[in-house]
Amino acid sequence: MIPLPQEPSEIRRLARKARSEAKRQTQKEITRMNENKEQQNKLIQNNEKG
């Protein structure tokens, strides 16, 4: 079966949706990395004190 052609507006909508999801995933990863870095800094500070 031959797939139906997509309208240009549908193609743009899907591209926007994909970009938005990629940005969301990137932001999640950055947030997770920052949380890990903060936790490591706290551990380092505690080890230096003790």
PyMOL Python script that loads the backbone (N, CA, C, O; Angstrom):
from pymol import cmd

cmd.read_pdbstr("""\
ATOM      1  N   MET A   1       0.837  -1.190   0.000  1.00  0.00           N
ATOM      2  CA  MET A   1       0.000   0.000   0.000  1.00  0.00           C
ATOM      3  C   MET A   1       0.881   1.253   0.000  1.00  0.00           C
ATOM      4  O   MET A   1       1.842   1.337   0.766  1.00  0.00           O
ATOM      5  N   ILE A   2       0.563   2.202  -0.837  1.00  0.00           N
ATOM      6  CA  ILE A   2       1.339   3.437  -0.964  1.00  0.00           C
ATOM      7  C   ILE A   2       0.887   4.428   0.112  1.00  0.00           C
ATOM      8  O   ILE A   2      -0.307   4.697   0.245  1.00  0.00           O
ATOM      9  N   PRO A   3       1.849   4.977   0.888  1.00  0.00           N
ATOM     10  CA  PRO A   3       1.451   5.955   1.912  1.00  0.00           C
ATOM     11  C   PRO A   3       0.966   7.251   1.261  1.00  0.00           C
ATOM     12  O   PRO A   3       1.458   7.652   0.206  1.00  0.00           O
ATOM     13  N   LEU A   4       0.008   7.890   1.896  1.00  0.00           N
ATOM     14  CA  LEU A   4      -0.512   9.153   1.388  1.00  0.00           C
ATOM     15  C   LEU A   4       0.520  10.254   1.582  1.00  0.00           C
ATOM     16  O   LEU A   4       1.251  10.248   2.573  1.00  0.00           O
ATOM     17  N   PRO A   5       0.589  11.197   0.651  1.00  0.00           N
ATOM     18  CA  PRO A   5       1.526  12.309   0.829  1.00  0.00           C
ATOM     19  C   PRO A   5       1.101  13.182   2.011  1.00  0.00           C
ATOM     20  O   PRO A   5      -0.087  13.347   2.286  1.00  0.00           O
ATOM     21  N   GLN A   6       2.098  13.735   2.700  1.00  0.00           N
ATOM     22  CA  GLN A   6       1.800  14.604   3.838  1.00  0.00           C
ATOM     23  C   GLN A   6       1.717  16.051   3.377  1.00  0.00           C
ATOM     24  O   GLN A   6       2.456  16.487   2.494  1.00  0.00           O
ATOM     25  N   GLU A   7       0.810  16.774   3.990  1.00  0.00           N
ATOM     26  CA  GLU A   7       0.697  18.206   3.721  1.00  0.00           C
ATOM     27  C   GLU A   7       1.917  18.910   4.316  1.00  0.00           C
ATOM     28  O   GLU A   7       2.441  18.468   5.338  1.00  0.00           O
ATOM     29  N   PRO A   8       2.378  20.004   3.690  1.00  0.00           N
ATOM     30  CA  PRO A   8       3.514  20.750   4.251  1.00  0.00           C
ATOM     31  C   PRO A   8       3.276  21.200   5.693  1.00  0.00           C
ATOM     32  O   PRO A   8       4.201  21.202   6.505  1.00  0.00           O
ATOM     33  N   SER A   9       2.041  21.579   6.008  1.00  0.00           N
ATOM     34  CA  SER A   9       1.749  22.021   7.375  1.00  0.00           C
ATOM     35  C   SER A   9       1.891  20.862   8.364  1.00  0.00           C
ATOM     36  O   SER A   9       2.322  21.055   9.501  1.00  0.00           O
ATOM     37  N   GLU A  10       1.527  19.666   7.921  1.00  0.00           N
ATOM     38  CA  GLU A  10       1.665  18.491   8.789  1.00  0.00           C
ATOM     39  C   GLU A  10       3.144  18.161   9.006  1.00  0.00           C
ATOM     40  O   GLU A  10       3.553  17.808  10.112  1.00  0.00           O
ATOM     41  N   ILE A  11       3.929  18.280   7.954  1.00  0.00           N
ATOM     42  CA  ILE A  11       5.372  18.038   8.060  1.00  0.00           C
ATOM     43  C   ILE A  11       5.994  19.033   9.038  1.00  0.00           C
ATOM     44  O   ILE A  11       6.799  18.650   9.887  1.00  0.00           O
ATOM     45  N   ARG A  12       5.621  20.317   8.920  1.00  0.00           N
ATOM     46  CA  ARG A  12       6.151  21.342   9.834  1.00  0.00           C
ATOM     47  C   ARG A  12       5.731  21.069  11.272  1.00  0.00           C
ATOM     48  O   ARG A  12       6.525  21.223  12.201  1.00  0.00           O
ATOM     49  N   ARG A  13       4.472  20.661  11.448  1.00  0.00           N
ATOM     50  CA  ARG A  13       3.960  20.377  12.793  1.00  0.00           C
ATOM     51  C   ARG A  13       4.746  19.232  13.429  1.00  0.00           C
ATOM     52  O   ARG A  13       5.123  19.309  14.598  1.00  0.00           O
ATOM     53  N   LEU A  14       4.990  18.181  12.666  1.00  0.00           N
ATOM     54  CA  LEU A  14       5.746  17.043  13.192  1.00  0.00           C
ATOM     55  C   LEU A  14       7.190  17.433  13.501  1.00  0.00           C
ATOM     56  O   LEU A  14       7.764  16.976  14.489  1.00  0.00           O
ATOM     57  N   ALA A  15       7.773  18.279  12.653  1.00  0.00           N
ATOM     58  CA  ALA A  15       9.145  18.733  12.900  1.00  0.00           C
ATOM     59  C   ALA A  15       9.206  19.577  14.167  1.00  0.00           C
ATOM     60  O   ALA A  15      10.129  19.428  14.968  1.00  0.00           O
ATOM     61  N   ARG A  16       8.220  20.472  14.355  1.00  0.00           N
ATOM     62  CA  ARG A  16       8.172  21.292  15.576  1.00  0.00           C
ATOM     63  C   ARG A  16       8.016  20.418  16.806  1.00  0.00           C
ATOM     64  O   ARG A  16       8.662  20.644  17.829  1.00  0.00           O
ATOM     65  N   LYS A  17       7.159  19.423  16.698  1.00  0.00           N
ATOM     66  CA  LYS A  17       6.921  18.511  17.824  1.00  0.00           C
ATOM     67  C   LYS A  17       8.210  17.758  18.175  1.00  0.00           C
ATOM     68  O   LYS A  17       8.538  17.602  19.351  1.00  0.00           O
ATOM     69  N   ALA A  18       8.929  17.301  17.170  1.00  0.00           N
ATOM     70  CA  ALA A  18      10.184  16.578  17.404  1.00  0.00           C
ATOM     71  C   ALA A  18      11.227  17.493  18.038  1.00  0.00           C
ATOM     72  O   ALA A  18      11.932  17.080  18.959  1.00  0.00           O
ATOM     73  N   ARG A  19      11.332  18.741  17.552  1.00  0.00           N
ATOM     74  CA  ARG A  19      12.287  19.695  18.138  1.00  0.00           C
ATOM     75  C   ARG A  19      11.939  19.987  19.586  1.00  0.00           C
ATOM     76  O   ARG A  19      12.817  20.042  20.447  1.00  0.00           O
ATOM     77  N   SER A  20      10.654  20.173  19.848  1.00  0.00           N
ATOM     78  CA  SER A  20      10.194  20.465  21.201  1.00  0.00           C
ATOM     79  C   SER A  20      10.535  19.310  22.145  1.00  0.00           C
ATOM     80  O   SER A  20      11.001  19.532  23.262  1.00  0.00           O
ATOM     81  N   GLU A  21      10.303  18.101  21.695  1.00  0.00           N
ATOM     82  CA  GLU A  21      10.607  16.926  22.521  1.00  0.00           C
ATOM     83  C   GLU A  21      12.113  16.806  22.749  1.00  0.00           C
ATOM     84  O   GLU A  21      12.546  16.457  23.847  1.00  0.00           O
ATOM     85  N   ALA A  22      12.906  17.089  21.731  1.00  0.00           N
ATOM     86  CA  ALA A  22      14.363  17.031  21.875  1.00  0.00           C
ATOM     87  C   ALA A  22      14.838  18.064  22.891  1.00  0.00           C
ATOM     88  O   ALA A  22      15.707  17.770  23.712  1.00  0.00           O
ATOM     89  N   LYS A  23      14.279  19.265  22.842  1.00  0.00           N
ATOM     90  CA  LYS A  23      14.646  20.304  23.811  1.00  0.00           C
ATOM     91  C   LYS A  23      14.276  19.877  25.223  1.00  0.00           C
ATOM     92  O   LYS A  23      15.040  20.089  26.165  1.00  0.00           O
ATOM     93  N   ARG A  24      13.099  19.273  25.365  1.00  0.00           N
ATOM     94  CA  ARG A  24      12.635  18.826  26.682  1.00  0.00           C
ATOM     95  C   ARG A  24      13.579  17.752  27.239  1.00  0.00           C
ATOM     96  O   ARG A  24      13.941  17.788  28.415  1.00  0.00           O
ATOM     97  N   GLN A  25      13.971  16.804  26.390  1.00  0.00           N
ATOM     98  CA  GLN A  25      14.883  15.745  26.825  1.00  0.00           C
ATOM     99  C   GLN A  25      16.247  16.318  27.201  1.00  0.00           C
ATOM    100  O   GLN A  25      16.857  15.891  28.182  1.00  0.00           O
ATOM    101  N   THR A  26      16.719  17.279  26.422  1.00  0.00           N
ATOM    102  CA  THR A  26      18.001  17.916  26.716  1.00  0.00           C
ATOM    103  C   THR A  26      17.944  18.640  28.047  1.00  0.00           C
ATOM    104  O   THR A  26      18.877  18.549  28.845  1.00  0.00           O
ATOM    105  N   GLN A  27      16.859  19.358  28.294  1.00  0.00           N
ATOM    106  CA  GLN A  27      16.717  20.091  29.553  1.00  0.00           C
ATOM    107  C   GLN A  27      16.670  19.131  30.734  1.00  0.00           C
ATOM    108  O   GLN A  27      17.239  19.418  31.787  1.00  0.00           O
ATOM    109  N   LYS A  28      15.997  17.994  30.573  1.00  0.00           N
ATOM    110  CA  LYS A  28      15.963  16.978  31.634  1.00  0.00           C
ATOM    111  C   LYS A  28      17.374  16.502  31.951  1.00  0.00           C
ATOM    112  O   LYS A  28      17.747  16.376  33.117  1.00  0.00           O
ATOM    113  N   GLU A  29      18.154  16.238  30.909  1.00  0.00           N
ATOM    114  CA  GLU A  29      19.517  15.743  31.089  1.00  0.00           C
ATOM    115  C   GLU A  29      20.392  16.791  31.773  1.00  0.00           C
ATOM    116  O   GLU A  29      21.181  16.455  32.656  1.00  0.00           O
ATOM    117  N   ILE A  30      20.260  18.052  31.375  1.00  0.00           N
ATOM    118  CA  ILE A  30      21.034  19.131  31.993  1.00  0.00           C
ATOM    119  C   ILE A  30      20.673  19.256  33.465  1.00  0.00           C
ATOM    120  O   ILE A  30      21.553  19.410  34.312  1.00  0.00           O
ATOM    121  N   THR A  31      19.384  19.191  33.771  1.00  0.00           N
ATOM    122  CA  THR A  31      18.935  19.276  35.161  1.00  0.00           C
ATOM    123  C   THR A  31      19.517  18.128  35.976  1.00  0.00           C
ATOM    124  O   THR A  31      19.992  18.334  37.092  1.00  0.00           O
ATOM    125  N   ARG A  32      19.481  16.921  35.421  1.00  0.00           N
ATOM    126  CA  ARG A  32      20.018  15.754  36.119  1.00  0.00           C
ATOM    127  C   ARG A  32      21.521  15.910  36.360  1.00  0.00           C
ATOM    128  O   ARG A  32      22.019  15.578  37.436  1.00  0.00           O
ATOM    129  N   MET A  33      22.237  16.411  35.362  1.00  0.00           N
ATOM    130  CA  MET A  33      23.677  16.609  35.505  1.00  0.00           C
ATOM    131  C   MET A  33      23.980  17.650  36.575  1.00  0.00           C
ATOM    132  O   MET A  33      24.909  17.477  37.365  1.00  0.00           O
ATOM    133  N   ASN A  34      23.205  18.728  36.606  1.00  0.00           N
ATOM    134  CA  ASN A  34      23.412  19.765  37.615  1.00  0.00           C
ATOM    135  C   ASN A  34      23.154  19.228  39.015  1.00  0.00           C
ATOM    136  O   ASN A  34      23.884  19.555  39.951  1.00  0.00           O
ATOM    137  N   GLU A  35      22.118  18.404  39.162  1.00  0.00           N
ATOM    138  CA  GLU A  35      21.819  17.815  40.468  1.00  0.00           C
ATOM    139  C   GLU A  35      22.960  16.906  40.915  1.00  0.00           C
ATOM    140  O   GLU A  35      23.344  16.922  42.084  1.00  0.00           O
ATOM    141  N   ASN A  36      23.504  16.116  39.993  1.00  0.00           N
ATOM    142  CA  ASN A  36      24.628  15.242  40.323  1.00  0.00           C
ATOM    143  C   ASN A  36      25.849  16.059  40.723  1.00  0.00           C
ATOM    144  O   ASN A  36      26.560  15.706  41.664  1.00  0.00           O
ATOM    145  N   LYS A  37      26.086  17.142  40.011  1.00  0.00           N
ATOM    146  CA  LYS A  37      27.243  17.985  40.310  1.00  0.00           C
ATOM    147  C   LYS A  37      27.101  18.609  41.693  1.00  0.00           C
ATOM    148  O   LYS A  37      28.068  18.658  42.453  1.00  0.00           O
ATOM    149  N   GLU A  38      25.901  19.087  42.028  1.00  0.00           N
ATOM    150  CA  GLU A  38      25.661  19.657  43.354  1.00  0.00           C
ATOM    151  C   GLU A  38      25.901  18.616  44.435  1.00  0.00           C
ATOM    152  O   GLU A  38      26.515  18.907  45.462  1.00  0.00           O
ATOM    153  N   GLN A  39      25.418  17.408  44.204  1.00  0.00           N
ATOM    154  CA  GLN A  39      25.581  16.333  45.181  1.00  0.00           C
ATOM    155  C   GLN A  39      27.069  16.003  45.356  1.00  0.00           C
ATOM    156  O   GLN A  39      27.525  15.796  46.480  1.00  0.00           O
ATOM    157  N   GLN A  40      27.815  15.952  44.271  1.00  0.00           N
ATOM    158  CA  GLN A  40      29.249  15.677  44.351  1.00  0.00           C
ATOM    159  C   GLN A  40      29.969  16.784  45.109  1.00  0.00           C
ATOM    160  O   GLN A  40      30.853  16.507  45.919  1.00  0.00           O
ATOM    161  N   ASN A  41      29.598  18.032  44.853  1.00  0.00           N
ATOM    162  CA  ASN A  41      30.230  19.148  45.552  1.00  0.00           C
ATOM    163  C   ASN A  41      29.980  19.068  47.048  1.00  0.00           C
ATOM    164  O   ASN A  41      30.881  19.349  47.838  1.00  0.00           O
ATOM    165  N   LYS A  42      28.768  18.689  47.454  1.00  0.00           N
ATOM    166  CA  LYS A  42      28.454  18.545  48.872  1.00  0.00           C
ATOM    167  C   LYS A  42      29.308  17.449  49.498  1.00  0.00           C
ATOM    168  O   LYS A  42      29.827  17.615  50.602  1.00  0.00           O
ATOM    169  N   LEU A  43      29.453  16.327  48.791  1.00  0.00           N
ATOM    170  CA  LEU A  43      30.264  15.226  49.307  1.00  0.00           C
ATOM    171  C   LEU A  43      31.729  15.638  49.435  1.00  0.00           C
ATOM    172  O   LEU A  43      32.388  15.299  50.418  1.00  0.00           O
ATOM    173  N   ILE A  44      32.227  16.356  48.460  1.00  0.00           N
ATOM    174  CA  ILE A  44      33.622  16.812  48.498  1.00  0.00           C
ATOM    175  C   ILE A  44      33.829  17.755  49.674  1.00  0.00           C
ATOM    176  O   ILE A  44      34.821  17.646  50.394  1.00  0.00           O
ATOM    177  N   GLN A  45      32.898  18.678  49.869  1.00  0.00           N
ATOM    178  CA  GLN A  45      33.011  19.619  50.985  1.00  0.00           C
ATOM    179  C   GLN A  45      32.966  18.890  52.319  1.00  0.00           C
ATOM    180  O   GLN A  45      33.723  19.225  53.231  1.00  0.00           O
ATOM    181  N   ASN A  46      32.096  17.902  52.447  1.00  0.00           N
ATOM    182  CA  ASN A  46      32.006  17.134  53.686  1.00  0.00           C
ATOM    183  C   ASN A  46      33.286  16.343  53.933  1.00  0.00           C
ATOM    184  O   ASN A  46      33.729  16.237  55.076  1.00  0.00           O
ATOM    185  N   ASN A  47      33.882  15.792  52.893  1.00  0.00           N
ATOM    186  CA  ASN A  47      35.125  15.034  53.043  1.00  0.00           C
ATOM    187  C   ASN A  47      36.284  15.943  53.421  1.00  0.00           C
ATOM    188  O   ASN A  47      37.161  15.539  54.184  1.00  0.00           O
ATOM    189  N   GLU A  48      36.301  17.165  52.899  1.00  0.00           N
ATOM    190  CA  GLU A  48      37.376  18.102  53.225  1.00  0.00           C
ATOM    191  C   GLU A  48      37.274  18.569  54.673  1.00  0.00           C
ATOM    192  O   GLU A  48      38.291  18.804  55.325  1.00  0.00           O
ATOM    193  N   LYS A  49      36.045  18.703  55.178  1.00  0.00           N
ATOM    194  CA  LYS A  49      35.844  19.136  56.564  1.00  0.00           C
ATOM    195  C   LYS A  49      36.263  18.039  57.536  1.00  0.00           C
ATOM    196  O   LYS A  49      36.883  18.312  58.563  1.00  0.00           O
ATOM    197  N   GLY A  50      35.922  16.803  57.205  1.00  0.00           N
ATOM    198  CA  GLY A  50      36.140  15.687  58.116  1.00  0.00           C
ATOM    199  C   GLY A  50      37.501  15.183  58.010  1.00  0.00           C
ATOM    200  O   GLY A  50      37.865  14.237  58.708  1.00  0.00           O
TER     201      GLY A  50
END
""", "prot")
cmd.dss("prot")
cmd.show_as("cartoon", "prot")
cmd.util.cbc("prot")
cmd.orient("prot")
